[in-house]
Amino acid sequence: MAKCDEGYACEICGRDVAEITDSGLYLRYVLGEVLLERLHLQREFHVRCCLALSQYIVDDAFDPVIDDGPFGKQHLDREYVSAEETRVTRGWRRLQELPTLGLALPEYPLAVTPG
């Protein structure tokens, strides 16, 4: 989805990422992890396909994801996990709202909140 508003293949599973609400790339953009001028250079992926990111989404509308690897949140500091759950869930909720907000692309990212 980085090159236009059409789906692109997920670099993890290979299937189309047809909706912005499923885009891990755009979630990272909303979170401020990808700069606008670098968005078109990044690889697309489904939110759910990236366990390292999606494990931090805590919302009734999102089926939980478990990363059993060494970076699974069950192995990490509780304070860090709590902060990431707050940050990533906030970004995911924003991502779900984007189709109805009528914002220009530069307005997608959330304001950074002090940690």
Order of alpha helices (4+ residues) and beta strands (2+ residues): beta-beta-alpha-alpha-alpha
